Amino acid sequence: KDDGSLALNFEIRKNGASTAVDTGIDVSAASWIRAGFWFDGTRVHYFVDGNELGALGGANLPDDEDLSVSYGVQNGDGNSRTMTLDYYKAVQEI
């Protein structure tokens, strides 16, 4: 979520370069969503509330880096910037 916007964005980043997409989902105060992603070996598919909204791939897909998942929220007016995370789950298929 960016300053001055309600839009939920999904982004992949490699070596300081990024590819981002607006999911088309607006997040308002006191709302709850379920966001997720899945990597199929070539693309990262992103989901909101169980529905796949799209997939990102290409040059900015990390392929030789340690990976981390991060979340950020900005409200644009200097007030409290908070987000409540109900749960976090990571699964690796072998």
N, C-alpha and C positions, 0 to 999 in steps of 0.2 A: 504494500500500500504506500503510495507516494504522497508527498506534501500536497495539500490542497485537492486531493482526489479521493474518491471512494473506491477506485479500481483496484482489484487484486491482480497483480502481475506475477508471471512465472519467468525465471531467468536462469540461464546457464552461463558459466563464466570459466574462461581459461586464460591464464597468463595476463590478466588485466583487461582482456577483451570480453565482451558479453553479447548475448543474444537474448532479448526479452520479448514477451508478448503480453498484451492485456487480455486476461481471460474472459472479459465481458461480464464478470461478476463484480457487483458493487458490494462493499462491506460497510455497513452502517453501525453506529454505536449500538452496543448490547445485542448484536446479532451473532449467531453461531454458524460456522460452516465446517465441513470436513474436507480438507485439502489433502491431496496425495500425489505421488508420482511413482513411475515404474520405468526402469531402464531395461530395454530389450536387447542390448548389445550394440545398437547403432543409434537409437533415438531415445529421448526421455519423454514419456507420455505423462501428461498432467491431468488430474481429475479434480472435480469439485462435487461434493455430495454424491460420490459414487459414479458420476458421469464423466467419461473421457471427453475433454474439450479440445485436445490437440496433442501435438508432439513436436519437440525441437531436436535438432541434430546439427551436424555440420562442423565447421572449423573450431567453434568455441566449446565443443563437447570435451570435457576433461578426459584424457587418455593416458597420461603418465604422471598424474598428480595425486596427492592424498586428498580425499574427498571429505567435505563437511556439508552439513545441511544447516542453513541459517535462516532466520526469520527477522524481519524488521518492520516496524510500523512508525509512521510519521503523520502528525496531524496538521502540520503547517502553520500553527499559530502560537507555538511555544508553550502550550499547556501540557499537561501530563500526557506522555506517550506510552500507553500501556496496551498489552495484549495478554489475554489469558489463554494458556495452552492446556487443554484438558488432558490430553495424553499424546505420547510420541511412540511410534512403533517402527522398528527397522527389522527387515528380514532379508537374509541372503540365501538364495537357492544355490545348491551345490550340485 
